[in-house]
Amino acid sequence: MLPVLTVLFLISYGLMTLLIVEQGNTIQSQRTLIQQLLGDSTELSAMKGKAAMEHAQTSTAETQANPTVQAPSTQATGSEKTPAAHGGGKMQRQAPERPPVPASDIADSRRTLMSI
């Protein structure tokens, strides 16, 4: 009986060692992939920043080339009210709209827990 248990013990430790080695390889592959994705993300962010800067420069150049743009009127019409007229000089923020409650969040009476 002892030789059979010894063989099973050695086989189990061999399988466990193989599992540890494979997990190490998987972790290393994931680490490499994350580093590559981080590099790609950094490059993409730099490209977006450069494109935004170029867009801002072209829009600034266009506004300087066309100075005939009319400024908005500073007088309020009868239907418009200025914030200083009724708020004491402070602007009030509108409360953000709440999204509707999904159907999955509505309680199901069949699943209500009743305990004594």
C-alpha positions as CSV (number, residue, x, y, z in Angstrom):
1,M,0.0,0.0,0.0
2,L,2.8,2.4,0.8
3,P,4.4,2.2,-2.7
4,V,1.0,3.1,-4.3
5,L,0.6,6.1,-2.0
6,T,4.2,7.3,-2.7
7,V,3.6,7.1,-6.5
8,L,0.3,9.0,-6.2
9,F,2.0,11.6,-4.0
10,L,4.8,12.1,-6.5
11,I,2.2,12.4,-9.4
12,S,0.2,14.9,-7.5
13,Y,3.2,17.1,-6.7
14,G,4.3,16.8,-10.4
15,L,0.9,18.0,-11.5
16,M,0.9,20.8,-9.0
17,T,4.4,21.9,-10.2
18,L,3.1,21.9,-13.8
19,L,0.1,24.0,-12.8
20,I,2.3,26.6,-11.0
21,V,4.6,26.8,-14.1
22,E,1.7,27.3,-16.5
23,Q,0.1,29.9,-14.2
24,G,3.4,31.8,-14.2
25,N,3.5,31.7,-18.0
26,T,-0.1,33.0,-18.2
27,I,0.6,35.8,-15.7
28,Q,3.7,36.8,-17.7
29,S,1.8,36.9,-21.0
30,Q,-0.9,39.0,-19.4
31,R,1.7,41.4,-18.0
32,T,3.2,41.8,-21.5
33,L,-0.2,42.4,-23.0
34,I,-1.1,45.0,-20.4
35,Q,2.2,46.8,-21.1
36,Q,1.5,46.8,-24.8
37,L,-2.0,48.1,-24.3
38,L,-0.7,50.9,-22.0
39,G,1.7,51.9,-24.7
40,D,-1.0,51.9,-27.3
41,S,-3.3,53.9,-25.0
42,T,-0.7,56.5,-24.4
43,E,0.0,56.8,-28.1
44,L,-3.7,57.2,-28.8
45,S,-4.1,59.9,-26.2
46,A,-1.2,61.8,-27.6
47,M,-2.7,61.6,-31.1
48,K,-6.1,62.8,-29.8
49,G,-4.5,65.7,-28.0
50,K,-2.5,66.7,-31.1
51,A,-5.7,66.5,-33.2
52,A,-7.6,68.6,-30.7
53,M,-4.8,71.2,-30.7
54,E,-4.8,71.3,-34.5
55,H,-8.6,71.7,-34.5
56,A,-8.4,74.6,-32.0
57,Q,-5.7,76.3,-34.1
58,T,-7.7,76.0,-37.3
59,S,-10.9,77.3,-35.6
60,T,-8.9,80.2,-34.1
61,A,-7.4,81.0,-37.5
62,E,-10.9,80.9,-39.1
63,T,-12.3,83.3,-36.5
64,Q,-9.4,85.7,-37.0
65,A,-9.9,85.5,-40.8
66,N,-13.7,86.3,-40.5
67,P,-14.1,89.2,-38.0
68,T,-17.6,90.0,-39.3
69,V,-19.2,87.7,-36.7
70,Q,-21.9,89.7,-34.8
71,A,-21.7,89.7,-31.0
72,P,-24.9,88.7,-29.2
73,S,-27.1,91.4,-27.9
74,T,-26.7,92.3,-24.2
75,Q,-30.3,93.4,-23.8
76,A,-32.7,90.8,-22.5
77,T,-36.1,90.6,-24.1
78,G,-39.4,90.4,-22.2
79,S,-39.4,86.6,-21.9
80,E,-35.8,86.3,-20.9
81,K,-34.8,87.0,-17.3
82,T,-31.3,87.7,-16.2
83,P,-30.0,85.6,-13.2
84,A,-29.3,88.8,-11.3
85,A,-32.9,90.0,-11.6
86,H,-34.5,87.3,-9.5
87,G,-31.7,85.2,-7.9
88,G,-29.7,87.8,-6.0
89,G,-26.8,87.6,-8.5
90,K,-26.2,83.9,-8.1
91,M,-27.0,81.4,-10.9
92,Q,-28.8,78.3,-9.8
93,R,-27.9,74.9,-11.2
94,Q,-30.6,72.6,-12.5
95,A,-30.8,69.3,-10.8
96,P,-29.6,66.4,-13.0
97,E,-32.3,64.3,-14.4
98,R,-32.6,60.8,-12.9
99,P,-32.7,57.9,-15.3
100,P,-35.8,55.7,-15.2
101,V,-35.7,52.6,-12.9
102,P,-35.0,49.5,-15.0
103,A,-37.6,46.7,-14.9
104,S,-35.1,44.3,-13.3
105,D,-34.9,46.5,-10.2
106,I,-38.6,46.4,-9.5
107,A,-39.3,44.0,-6.6
108,D,-41.0,40.8,-7.5
109,S,-43.6,39.9,-4.9
110,R,-43.1,36.1,-5.5
111,R,-39.5,36.4,-4.3
112,T,-40.2,38.4,-1.2
113,L,-38.6,36.7,1.8
114,M,-41.1,36.0,4.6
115,S,-39.6,34.9,7.9
116,I,-41.2,34.3,11.3
